[in-house]
Amino acid sequence: MAINIKKWQSHKMLPALKDIGVTKNESSRLQKIASIPDKKFEAILLEAEIETKKITNNMLVKIAKEGEKNTRKEKDANARGKKIADIDIRRGDFKKVLSDVYDIDAIITDPPYPAEYLDCFSDLSLYASEHLKKSGWLVVYSGQYNLPEVIKRLSLHMTYVWTFCLYHVGKKQLVNGVNIMCGWKPVLVFSKGQKKMRFSVYDVIESEQSEKHSHEWQQSESGVFRLVEAFSEPGQLVVDPFSGAGTFCKVAVENGRRAIGAEIK
């Protein structure tokens, strides 16, 4: 099909993909290939010529994705070397002490699990819907015993995306009510509607033995790091409404994020 370029130019419009016979998938692949730096592209061509290999679009897309991954890692590494302001942990009910905090990139938190605290998850769902950015994430630790009710309450104002497995390396915990040795913890992921992550993330996270020296419900830093890395970028704002000893905020700051927390006790 012939394209009337002058007509589009006169209306300051670009042709739609369907008008030039290109699918969305093809367009995405071509954009990834175009993102390969010139020097890298020239090196690929030279290597293929020497080894008499045929260069395919799949090969170029794979190289482009690897380049994106390396760029992200380099960006994160540089950010971790920059000094971030002290952690801001406010004492009191998060609904009050964090009421002035908006445009949050990620809420990553660990509310109490017993049934008498289930209202916390309802409050958290409402707070996240009002204070997160449109592209923000709500990432919540949960126990298994009240899991259906927890998901129901978080779903009141947010969209369920996925459940990660936080695998506890080492000692397991006996849940007396069901007589089950528990070796993992659900980490629930919600959003304001988006489903797709910005890069591929494995949904099983290993956590070293729990550290309880500062708070009875303290979580290990090793498990938190993967979540901070996956659901936020350097320089972005991470909020923990149930801070406890401040582990989540500490990990966020150490990895180039800004962090604000709240703890009622």
N, C-alpha and C positions, 0 to 999 in steps of 0.2 A: 504494500500500500504506500502510495506517495504521500509525503508529509509536506503540508503547506507551511514552511518555516516562517515566511513573511507574515502569514495570518496570525500565527502564535506570537511572533515578536510584536506585532502591532497591538495585540491584546495583553502583552507582557505575561504570557502564559507559557509553560513548558508542556510538551506533549505528554499525555498519559502513557504509562507503560503498555497498556493494551493496544494503543494506537500505533506503536512501533514494534509490536510482536514480541515483547519481552515480558516474561512472567515475574512475579515478585521474588521467587526463589532465585531466578537467574540474576535479577537486579542486585539482590543481596550478595550473591557470589561475586559478581563483577565489582561491587563496591569494596569487598574484602581484598580482592586481587589488586585493586587500584591503591589500596592503603599500604601496599608493600613499598618500602623505601627504594629509591632508584638504585642505590649501590647494592642492596640486597637482591633486587631483581636482576641486575646485571651479573651478579655472582651466580645466580641460579642458571641463567642462560649459558654462561661460560662452562659451568659444571656439566650441564646437560650436553653441550657440544662436545666436551672432552670425553664424556662417558657414553656418548651417542644414545642418550636416553630421550624418550619422547616426553615433552612437557605437557601435562594435562591441566585442565582447570581445577580438578580435584587436588592436584599436587600444590598448585598455587594458593588455593583456599586454605589448605592445611598449613602452609608456611605463613600465611597472613594471620591465621588464628594463633599460631605459636608466637608470632611477633607481638600480637595484642597481649598475650599472656606475659611475655617478658617485659613489655612496657609497663604493665600493671604492677608486676613485682618490683621493678626498678622504682616506680613512683612511690609504692608503699615503703620500700626500704629507705628512700630519701626522706619521706615524711616522718618515719620513726626516729630519724636523727635530729629532727627539729624539736626545740623546746616548746611544750604546750603549757598553758597556764595551769595553775593548781586546780585540783578537782573541787567542784562545787557540790557538796553534799549538804542538803538542807534537812533540818530536823522537824518532823511533823508529818501529818497526813498528806500524801502526794497530791491529792485533789486540791489542796489549799496551797501548799508551799511550791508546787510546780505549775500553778494556774497561769503564771505569766510566761511560761516557756512554750514557744510555738516554732513552727518550721523545723520540727524534729526529723532527722533522717532515719533513725532507728531507735526503737524502744526494745532493749534487751534486758530481761528481768526474770527474777525467780521469786514469785509470791509464795506465801505459806500454803501448804497442801491440805491440812485438815479441813473437814466439812464446815466447821464454824467460820472459816475464812473464805468461803466460796463467793461471797459478795465482792471480794477484792477483784475477781476476774470480770464481773459485770462492770464495776467501776473502771477497770483498766480498759475494757473494750470501748466505753464511751470516751474516755480521755484520749485514747489513741486516735479515734475517729475525728476528734476536734483539734488535736495538736500536732499530728504527723503531717509531713508534706504529702502531697498527692502520690508521690513515688516512694513514700516511706514504708518501713517494715515494722511489724510487731512480732517479736520473738520471745516466747514465754516458756519457761521450764514448768513441768507439771509432774505430779505423781500419777501412778496408774489407778489408784483406788477410786478416785472421783473423776476420772478422765472424761467420760461422756458428758457430765454436767459442766466440766471446765470448758470443753469445746462448745457446748451449747451457749454458755454465757459469753465467751469471747466472740461468738458469731452474731451476737445481738447487733453490733454496729460495724463489724469488720468481716472481711472475706477470708475464709479458710483457704490456705495454699498447700501446706504439707506438714508432715510430722517427721522430724529428725530423730535419730536414735543417739543418745549420749551414753556411750558404753563405758562402764566403770571398770577400769583396769585394777585388778587386785581384789580386795575384800568385797563380798556381796552382803546384801542386807536382807534379813528375814522379815517378811511382812506377816505379822502374827495373825491378822484377820483372815487371811486366805492360806497361810502356811506355805508361802512361795518364797524361794530365794531369788531376790531381784538383783539383776546385774546391769540394768540400763534404766534410763530416764527419758520420757518423751519430751521433745522440745517442739512446741507448736509454732507454726509460722502463719501469720495473717497479714493481709494488706488491705488497701482501700479499693482493691479490684484487680490490680495487676497480678499476674501469675508467674511470668518468666523472670528468672534470675539474670543478672547482668553478665555472669559467666558460669560455666558448669561447676556445680558443687556436689560433692559426695555427701549423702544424707546420714552417714554413720560417723560420729565424732568420738574419738577416744579421749577419756578424761582420766587423769591420774587420780590416785586415792584422794578422797575428799579432805580438804584442809579445814579444821574446825577450831584453830587456835584463836580466832578473833570473833567468831560468831557461831552459834549452835547450828545454823543452817548454811554455813559458808560453803561455796562451791570452789572447785579447783580452777586455777588460772588457765591450765592447758586446754580445758574444754571451751572456755569462754573465747579464747583467741580466734579459733576457727569461725565462730559466729560473728565476732566483730569484723573480721576480714571479709566474710561473705556478704554481710548485710549493711556495710557502710564503707565509705571511701575516706582516705586521708583528708583531714580538715573538716569533716562532717560532724554533726552533733549526735551523740549517743546519750540516751537518757535511761536511767534505771530507777523506777519508782519504788522499788523494794531493795534498797542498797545493802542492808545488813552491814558487813564489814567493809564494803566499798570495792569488792574484788572486780566487778564488771567495769566500774568506772576506771579503776587503776589500769586494767588491761587496755581499755579504750585509749586512755591518755598515752600509755607507753607505746602505742602503735599509731600515734599521729592523729587521733581523733580528739574532739572536744567532748567533755563529759559532765553531765549534771545528774545528781542522784537525790533521793529522798529516803529517809529512814524514820519511822514513827517512834521507835524506842530510843 
